[in-house]
Amino acid sequence: MSEKTTLTVRLSGALSEHVASTVGETGSYENVSEYIRDLIRRDKKQVEQERFERLRGELQLAFAQPDSSYEALSAAEVIRRNREK
């Protein structure tokens, strides 16, 4: 089971007004905690998507190389190379 974290955030001005308009009877969320959890989930999803896109780009570059540019490596060599990075 994951550990719970309690956050205290102070907002004022336009940020506070925006949260107030997003939460409660007039907003899309019932409470601030629900809103913050959704923001964090969306941010996490975006970070994961960016990582995936970066990996996809690297793989596309690798697969675009001619077969003659590849070299056979043992598992131990791959592990060693990754540790050096």
N, C-alpha and C positions, 0 to 999 in steps of 0.2 A: 504494500500500500504506500502511495506517495505521501510525502510530508506536506502539510498545509502551511502556507505562508500568509501572514497578515501584512498588508501594506497600508500606509497612511500617505495620502496624496493631498497636497494643498493646491487648489486652483482658484484663480480669481479672474475677473474680467470676462473676456470673450470665451475663454476655455470653460469657465464655470457656467456661463450662460448656455454654451453649446451642450454641455452635459445635462443641464437642467431641461433643455428642450428635447433631449434624446431619451430621457428617463421619466417614468411616471405615466400619468393618464394621457398626456399629449405625445409621448414618445414611443419608440419601438421596444424599449426595455422596461421591465418592471422595477428594476433597481440598479444602482450604480455598479454593484458587484457583477451583475449579469452583463452589463455593458463592457466593463473592463475585461472580463473573461473572454467575451467575444472578440474584442480588439486584440487580445493576446493570441487567441487561436488563429485569427486572420493573419497576424504578423508572422506567427510560426509557420503557417501554410505558405506564405509568400517567401520566407527564407528557404524553406524546403524546395519550393518551385525554382527559385534562383539557383540553388545548388544543383538541382536536377538538370536545368538548362545548361549550366556550365559544364557538367559532366557530359551531357549529350553533345555539346560542341566539341569537347576534347575527343570523344569517341568518333564523331564524324570526321575530324581531322585525321585520326589514326586510321580509320577504315578507308580513307581516300588515298592513303599512301600505297605505292605498288608493293606487291607481295615480296619483292626482292629486298625491300628495306627492313623486313622483319628478321629478327634473330631469335633462335631458340634459346630459352632460358629455363633453368630448373626452378623448382619452387623455392629452394634455398637462395638462389640468385635474386629472385623477385623480392623476397623478404629482406635480403640485405640491401638492395637498392632502395626499397621503401623506408628502411630505417635511416638511411643516409640523408634523406630529404628533410 
